[in-house]
Amino acid sequence: MTRLSVNINKIATLRNARGGQIPDPVLAAVRIQEYGADGITVHPRPDGRHIRFEDVVALKQVVLTEFNIEGYPSESFMNLVSDVRPDQVTLVPDPPDALTSNAGWDTKKHAGFLKEIVARIKSIGCRVSIFLEPDFRLIESAAATGTDRIELYTESYAVGYPVNPYQAIEPFVAAARAAHECRLGVNAGHDLNLDNLAYFAQNVPHLDEVSIGHALISDALYLGLKESIARYRSCLQHGLNQ
């Protein structure tokens, strides 16, 4: 089954709005794993507006499933990754002031830079994924960097799904097949939710992992964390991970 990694940034956002340690992202990570998630994702940003670097260090001690750290590979980010050594590092081309990730890498334009960064991360034993639009030309360039996986940026799917699911999913099916032919693993994330996730998982082949934060944590306000994780896992149950 496709793995579910839960992004806990929004839990830290709520904590930071009031100060103190409630809710505690570290305790949330423990509970999320107990409730059946396959991994924990965080995306620390330079301004510390949600997950902070010190949170990442503390989380390393409690994440017993898969730990995925997303971010732009600045020197401070690279130092954090080197210290924590997560299972996976997902490279995202966010400027420092980005509200949320809103574009994938141009792997042609930044080929040399990405190749160097990928090599540095793999040298410390971490799997590498590159955040990417569903464009086969960029996928071929991504493969040339030495990355292990790509993460498909799924906002366009989420926007198009209510209008025409078949049309919305087509580029992602083609991208996943192209990635598989390039011997790359396939992750996906951004705006996947309980309405659109099952169709995505049922139609996109070779899907290793989805990373979901905002929608799942929002659903947990109404359903609770345990029930929300169960429902998201149910959406993934009949995917095409082949």
C-alpha positions in Angstrom: 0.0 0.0 0.0 1.1 3.6 -0.6 2.6 5.0 2.6 1.0 7.9 4.4 3.4 10.5 5.8 1.8 13.2 8.0 3.1 16.7 7.8 2.9 18.2 11.3 3.7 21.8 10.5 0.2 23.0 11.2 0.4 21.6 14.8 3.5 23.8 15.4 1.7 26.7 13.8 -1.1 26.4 16.4 1.4 26.2 19.2 3.3 29.2 18.0 0.2 31.3 17.8 -0.2 31.2 21.5 3.4 30.5 22.7 4.4 27.8 25.1 4.3 24.1 24.2 0.6 23.3 23.6 -0.1 21.6 21.3 3.3 19.7 21.4 4.5 18.6 17.9 6.7 15.9 19.4 3.8 14.4 21.3 1.6 14.7 18.2 4.2 12.8 16.2 4.2 10.0 18.8 0.4 9.7 18.6 0.2 10.0 14.8 2.5 7.0 14.5 0.5 5.1 17.1 -2.6 5.7 15.1 -1.1 4.1 12.0 0.7 6.7 9.9 3.8 5.4 8.1 5.9 8.5 8.6 6.3 12.1 9.8 7.1 15.0 7.6 8.3 18.5 8.6 9.2 21.5 6.6 11.3 23.9 8.7 11.5 27.4 7.3 14.1 30.1 8.2 11.5 32.3 10.0 10.5 29.5 12.3 6.8 30.3 11.9 5.8 26.6 12.4 8.3 23.8 12.8 11.5 25.1 14.3 15.0 23.6 13.9 15.0 22.6 17.6 11.7 20.7 17.0 13.4 18.7 14.2 16.2 17.6 16.6 13.6 16.6 19.2 11.5 14.7 16.7 14.5 12.6 15.6 14.2 10.9 19.0 10.6 9.8 18.7 10.0 9.2 15.0 10.3 5.4 14.7 8.6 5.1 11.3 10.0 7.3 8.5 11.3 10.8 9.1 11.1 13.1 6.1 12.5 16.7 6.2 11.4 19.0 3.4 13.0 22.4 2.6 15.2 24.6 0.5 18.9 23.4 0.7 20.4 26.5 2.3 23.5 25.9 4.4 21.5 26.1 7.6 19.1 23.5 6.3 22.0 21.3 5.1 23.6 21.5 8.5 20.3 20.5 10.1 20.0 17.5 7.8 23.6 16.5 8.5 23.0 16.6 12.2 19.6 14.8 12.2 20.1 12.4 9.3 16.5 11.7 8.5 15.3 8.8 6.4 14.4 11.1 3.5 15.2 14.7 2.5 12.8 16.3 0.1 14.2 19.3 -1.8 11.8 22.1 -2.4 12.6 25.4 -4.2 10.8 27.7 -1.7 12.1 31.3 -1.3 12.4 32.2 2.4 9.1 34.1 2.5 7.0 31.5 0.8 3.6 30.9 2.5 3.6 27.3 1.3 5.3 25.3 -1.4 3.9 26.5 -4.7 6.2 25.3 -7.5 8.5 22.4 -8.4 12.1 22.6 -9.3 13.3 23.4 -12.8 15.7 20.5 -12.9 17.1 21.6 -16.2 18.0 25.1 -15.1 19.3 24.0 -11.7 20.8 20.7 -12.8 24.3 21.4 -11.5 23.2 22.8 -8.2 20.8 19.9 -7.5 23.4 17.2 -8.5 25.8 18.7 -5.9 23.2 18.9 -3.2 21.9 15.4 -3.9 25.4 14.0 -3.7 26.0 15.7 -0.3 22.8 14.3 1.2 23.3 10.8 -0.1 26.8 10.8 1.3 25.3 10.9 4.8 23.0 8.1 4.1 19.6 9.8 3.4 17.3 9.1 0.6 16.6 12.1 -1.6 13.4 13.3 -3.3 13.0 16.3 -5.5 9.7 18.3 -5.5 8.6 18.4 -9.2 5.8 19.4 -11.6 4.4 16.4 -13.6 6.6 17.1 -16.7 8.5 14.2 -18.2 11.3 16.5 -19.4 12.0 17.6 -15.9 11.7 14.0 -14.6 14.5 13.0 -17.0 16.6 15.9 -15.8 15.8 14.9 -12.2 17.1 11.4 -12.8 20.4 12.8 -14.0 21.0 14.5 -10.6 21.2 11.1 -8.9 18.0 11.6 -6.8 16.2 8.5 -5.5 12.7 9.8 -5.9 10.6 12.7 -7.1 7.6 14.2 -5.2 4.9 15.2 -7.6 3.4 18.6 -6.8 -0.3 17.9 -6.9 -2.0 21.3 -6.6 -3.1 21.3 -10.3 -4.7 17.9 -9.7 -6.5 19.1 -6.6 -7.8 22.2 -8.5 -8.9 20.2 -11.6 -10.4 17.2 -9.8 -13.8 18.6 -9.1 -14.2 19.8 -12.7 -12.8 16.8 -14.6 -11.1 14.1 -12.6 -9.8 12.2 -15.7 -8.3 15.3 -17.2 -6.8 16.3 -13.9 -5.1 12.9 -13.2 -3.7 12.3 -16.8 -0.4 14.3 -16.3 0.3 12.5 -13.1 -0.3 9.1 -14.5 2.2 9.9 -17.3 4.7 11.4 -14.9 4.6 8.4 -12.6 5.2 6.0 -15.5 8.1 8.2 -16.8 9.6 8.3 -13.3 9.4 4.5 -13.0 11.1 4.1 -16.4 13.9 6.4 -15.1 14.1 4.1 -12.0 12.9 6.8 -9.7 10.5 6.3 -6.8 7.3 8.4 -6.8 6.0 10.5 -3.9 3.2 13.1 -4.1 1.8 15.9 -2.1 0.0 19.2 -1.9 -3.7 19.7 -1.4 -4.5 16.0 -1.4 -7.5 15.4 0.9 -10.4 13.0 1.7 -12.3 14.0 -1.4 -9.5 13.5 -4.0 -7.0 11.1 -2.5 -8.6 7.8 -3.3 -9.0 8.6 -7.0 -5.4 9.7 -7.1 -4.1 6.5 -5.5 -6.3 4.3 -7.6 -5.0 5.8 -10.9 -1.4 6.8 -10.4 0.9 3.8 -10.7 4.1 3.2 -8.7 3.1 5.6 -5.9 5.4 5.0 -3.0 4.2 7.7 -0.6 2.0 10.7 -0.1 2.7 13.5 2.3 -0.4 15.3 3.7 -0.5 18.0 6.3 -3.0 20.9 6.1 -6.0 18.9 5.1 -5.4 16.0 7.5 -4.8 18.2 10.5 -7.8 20.3 9.6 -10.0 17.2 9.4 -8.6 16.1 12.8 -10.3 19.2 14.3 -13.7 17.6 13.5 -12.8 13.9 13.4 -9.8 13.5 15.8 -6.4 12.4 14.7 -7.0 8.7 15.0 -10.1 8.7 12.8 -8.6 11.1 10.3 -5.5 8.9 9.8 -7.7 5.8 9.4 -9.8 7.5 6.7 -6.7 8.7 4.8 -5.2 5.2 5.0 -8.5 3.8 3.7 -8.2 6.1 0.7 -4.8 4.6 -0.1 -5.9 1.0 0.5 -6.7 0.2 -3.1 -4.0 2.2 -4.8 -1.9 1.0 -7.8 1.5 0.7 -6.1 2.8 -1.5 -8.9 
